[in-house]
């Protein structure tokens, strides 16, 4: 029960968020890791020049316009490919190192049925997502259903109202991979106000106020037997504890004074130390939340930048979205300072068990993965390549934060 509920609540933080997709490029997403010192094409977007030219996921990208891509980062490769509509790029790809000439152009969703301008229709987004519903001026507007895909796998579905291309109004989000259903009011893609979270694999539910996808203030847990309990503040930690989703510390009874210890006592000592991790765990949670806020701000920055870019220059888009990006960086710096606090508190924790040490290690490694992913794309601000970075890394970064939360919860 512990692992299931923890995963479900953690996945709430990774709630699918989107804006309608439209950008200029080749339509290839570069994997964050190299293969034999060369970048690999992780994804080929639908309705893109790359798809039309027969480029496939998993192929090595050897060069761009005659420049070798050996040991280049994802950002560096993306910068080589990007450009204005009509520009051409010569790519050498695949095991046979074939040469492919691509003309960059606007990539957008493909209307497969109906009227995707003003009416009812069905559109397939470049990243594989599908929307079926009402349109106004080419944007999702009114009632519709949005299906989220990773490759051929549909991992979530939203059924509800939209406005100006975003979830807005009453709706239900089924997150199949996350193991939960969320029913409430959405505003600009985020859950706001009263909402109910129901778990697929864990009996019971949570109802309370939400702000920017997170529980806010007080709420009520309904247990499997129908009983209820009000909790305030309704933090994720409080929900886990009150729902019985976190293990309680169990101290073994001391063995009888026979000169030897019982096996139960010995095993308990191997798992549990007498150190109170409450303060450290609170600081860990602050770090995780700061990085979650940073991810939200990055998504907000990108959405604003692309919105302005459609009708203005890149410099104007950068200027109007710059403050949002500054806020993102501020949260990252805040998390970094928090990590320093956690490290110092850990140094003063005294003797801990091997299991507790492993939990610290797992948490630190998960947080480090988030920072590495940010470093892979954040410096390339206000450019079209931010979309590539966001598409490749956001899901994995939120996954790393789930790993960190799991490690934190494993500390008694």
ABEGO torsion letter per residue (X at the ends): XAAAAAAAAAAAAABBBBBBBBBBEAGBBBBABBBGGBBBBABBBBGBAAAAAGBBBGBBBABBGGBBABGBBAAAAAAAABEBBGBBBBBBBEAAGBBBBBBBBBBBBBBABEBAABEBBBBBBAAGBBBBEBBBGGBBBEBBBBBBBBEABBABBBBEBBBGGBBBEBBBBBBAAAGBBBBBBBBGGBBBEBBBBBBAABBEBBBBBBBGGBBBEBBBBBBAAGBBBBBOBBBAAAAAAAAGABBBBBBBBBBBBAGBBBAAAAAAAAABBABBAAAAAAAAAAAAAAAAAAAAAAAAAAAAAAAAAAABBAAAAAAAAAAAAAAAAAAAAAAAAAAAAAAAAAAAAEBBBAAAAAAAAAAAAAAAAAAAAAAAAAABBGBAAAAAAAAAAAAAAAAAAAAAAAAAAABX
